């Protein structure tokens, strides 16, 4: 299930509250658990959930839309293209060529969010390795980089 939160629909008071919450969430934390209270019920919020909440609040406070996708959700090439920062035709080609595992539902292609994110992470690591190799070569050749 995905949920999109549009900051344009937030009142100025809500945006101010989000900025304050963002500042509080980015304050140094002690331990791996945050203590929160919902209504009158005290709860422990694990660090992983706190990091996610902090990131969502930060984007909303800055006026950006936020979409939360589950790793098991299926997305279209258009949605994959948005996640990857590429064109829709290129994302479709990635699906068709098997770079991102996908399936067809009728005439439509679908891929799991986890597979699209794994491809993105793999590409990021490959780019990082290539840059490191270029930097090392520059150092070896004394190019001053």
Secondary structure, DSSP 8 states (H G I E B T S, - for coil): --EEE-GGGS-HHHHHHHHHHHHHHTS---SSEEEEEETTEEEEEEHHHHHHHHHHHHHHHTT--EEE--TT-EE-HHHHHHHHTS-HHHHHHHHHTTSS--EEETTEEEEEHHHHHHHHHHHHHHHHHHHHHHHHHHHHTT---
